[in-house]
């Protein structure tokens, strides 16, 4: 995943998190603190998802290469 894509997704996540606050002024400060904590969490989840996808692709290509050689790879 490119850095620009990550920033774009992060800003989308920020908009999603900030929207409920704008609609209702009766939200507690606890919700706002939670919102500020979840933004880095979502960013890390996006990075982790990208990493896991790359690892899965590596494992699949390795498994394909092994089965091409006639070796069952689990």
C-alpha positions as protocol buffer text, in pm:
chain_id: "A"
residue {
  index: 1
  type: UNK
  ca { x: 0 y: 0 z: 0 }
}
residue {
  index: 2
  type: UNK
  ca { x: 137 y: 338 z: -97 }
}
residue {
  index: 3
  type: UNK
  ca { x: 181 y: 614 z: 160 }
}
residue {
  index: 4
  type: UNK
  ca { x: -72 y: 837 z: -17 }
}
residue {
  index: 5
  type: UNK
  ca { x: -339 y: 565 z: -6 }
}
residue {
  index: 6
  type: UNK
  ca { x: -277 y: 515 z: 364 }
}
residue {
  index: 7
  type: UNK
  ca { x: -312 y: 888 z: 433 }
}
residue {
  index: 8
  type: UNK
  ca { x: -631 y: 899 z: 228 }
}
residue {
  index: 9
  type: UNK
  ca { x: -783 y: 606 z: 419 }
}
residue {
  index: 10
  type: UNK
  ca { x: -670 y: 759 z: 747 }
}
residue {
  index: 11
  type: UNK
  ca { x: -842 y: 1088 z: 664 }
}
residue {
  index: 12
  type: UNK
  ca { x: -1158 y: 900 z: 564 }
}
residue {
  index: 13
  type: UNK
  ca { x: -1149 y: 719 z: 899 }
}
residue {
  index: 14
  type: UNK
  ca { x: -1103 y: 1056 z: 1071 }
}
residue {
  index: 15
  type: UNK
  ca { x: -1412 y: 1195 z: 895 }
}
residue {
  index: 16
  type: UNK
  ca { x: -1616 y: 891 z: 993 }
}
residue {
  index: 17
  type: UNK
  ca { x: -1508 y: 929 z: 1355 }
}
residue {
  index: 18
  type: UNK
  ca { x: -1569 y: 1303 z: 1370 }
}
residue {
  index: 19
  type: UNK
  ca { x: -1911 y: 1306 z: 1202 }
}
residue {
  index: 20
  type: UNK
  ca { x: -2118 y: 1180 z: 1502 }
}
residue {
  index: 21
  type: UNK
  ca { x: -1967 y: 1456 z: 1719 }
}
residue {
  index: 22
  type: UNK
  ca { x: -2086 y: 1726 z: 1483 }
}
residue {
  index: 23
  type: UNK
  ca { x: -2441 y: 1589 z: 1472 }
}
residue {
  index: 24
  type: UNK
  ca { x: -2496 y: 1582 z: 1846 }
}
residue {
  index: 25
  type: UNK
  ca { x: -2359 y: 1826 z: 2101 }
}
residue {
  index: 26
  type: UNK
  ca { x: -2478 y: 1602 z: 2387 }
}
residue {
  index: 27
  type: UNK
  ca { x: -2188 y: 1360 z: 2342 }
}
residue {
  index: 28
  type: UNK
  ca { x: -1970 y: 1321 z: 2648 }
}
residue {
  index: 29
  type: UNK
  ca { x: -1604 y: 1414 z: 2651 }
}
residue {
  index: 30
  type: UNK
  ca { x: -1534 y: 1044 z: 2704 }
}
residue {
  index: 31
  type: UNK
  ca { x: -1660 y: 979 z: 2354 }
}
residue {
  index: 32
  type: UNK
  ca { x: -1430 y: 1248 z: 2214 }
}
residue {
  index: 33
  type: UNK
  ca { x: -1132 y: 1100 z: 2396 }
}
residue {
  index: 34
  type: UNK
  ca { x: -1225 y: 756 z: 2265 }
}
residue {
  index: 35
  type: UNK
  ca { x: -1251 y: 901 z: 1915 }
}
residue {
  index: 36
  type: UNK
  ca { x: -900 y: 1044 z: 1935 }
}
residue {
  index: 37
  type: UNK
  ca { x: -770 y: 706 z: 2051 }
}
residue {
  index: 38
  type: UNK
  ca { x: -941 y: 509 z: 1775 }
}
residue {
  index: 39
  type: UNK
  ca { x: -786 y: 706 z: 1488 }
}
residue {
  index: 40
  type: UNK
  ca { x: -431 y: 569 z: 1545 }
}
residue {
  index: 41
  type: UNK
  ca { x: -587 y: 229 z: 1610 }
}
residue {
  index: 42
  type: UNK
  ca { x: -762 y: 235 z: 1272 }
}
residue {
  index: 43
  type: UNK
  ca { x: -441 y: 350 z: 1103 }
}
residue {
  index: 44
  type: UNK
  ca { x: -256 y: 57 z: 1259 }
}
residue {
  index: 45
  type: UNK
  ca { x: -531 y: -182 z: 1153 }
}
residue {
  index: 46
  type: UNK
  ca { x: -503 y: -59 z: 793 }
}
residue {
  index: 47
  type: UNK
  ca { x: -124 y: -111 z: 803 }
}
residue {
  index: 48
  type: UNK
  ca { x: -165 y: -455 z: 960 }
}
residue {
  index: 49
  type: UNK
  ca { x: -423 y: -556 z: 699 }
}
residue {
  index: 50
  type: UNK
  ca { x: -182 y: -459 z: 423 }
}
residue {
  index: 51
  type: UNK
  ca { x: 101 y: -652 z: 590 }
}
residue {
  index: 52
  type: UNK
  ca { x: -118 y: -963 z: 640 }
}
residue {
  index: 53
  type: UNK
  ca { x: -231 y: -955 z: 277 }
}
residue {
  index: 54
  type: UNK
  ca { x: 131 y: -942 z: 157 }
}
residue {
  index: 55
  type: UNK
  ca { x: 227 y: -1230 z: 387 }
}
residue {
  index: 56
  type: UNK
  ca { x: -68 y: -1437 z: 265 }
}
residue {
  index: 57
  type: UNK
  ca { x: 35 y: -1374 z: -96 }
}
residue {
  index: 58
  type: UNK
  ca { x: 390 y: -1492 z: -15 }
}
residue {
  index: 59
  type: UNK
  ca { x: 256 y: -1808 z: 149 }
}
residue {
  index: 60
  type: UNK
  ca { x: 27 y: -1879 z: -145 }
}
residue {
  index: 61
  type: UNK
  ca { x: 307 y: -1839 z: -398 }
}
residue {
  index: 62
  type: UNK
  ca { x: 528 y: -2065 z: -186 }
}
residue {
  index: 63
  type: UNK
  ca { x: 252 y: -2327 z: -165 }
}
residue {
  index: 64
  type: UNK
  ca { x: 199 y: -2308 z: -541 }
}
residue {
  index: 65
  type: UNK
  ca { x: 570 y: -2353 z: -608 }
}
residue {
  index: 66
  type: UNK
  ca { x: 583 y: -2654 z: -375 }
}
residue {
  index: 67
  type: UNK
  ca { x: 282 y: -2824 z: -534 }
}
residue {
  index: 68
  type: UNK
  ca { x: 431 y: -2759 z: -878 }
}
residue {
  index: 69
  type: UNK
  ca { x: 730 y: -2962 z: -762 }
}
residue {
  index: 70
  type: UNK
  ca { x: 497 y: -3239 z: -653 }
}
residue {
  index: 71
  type: UNK
  ca { x: 546 y: -3172 z: -281 }
}
residue {
  index: 72
  type: UNK
  ca { x: 237 y: -3122 z: -70 }
}
residue {
  index: 73
  type: UNK
  ca { x: 298 y: -2813 z: 139 }
}
residue {
  index: 74
  type: UNK
  ca { x: 76 y: -2732 z: 434 }
}
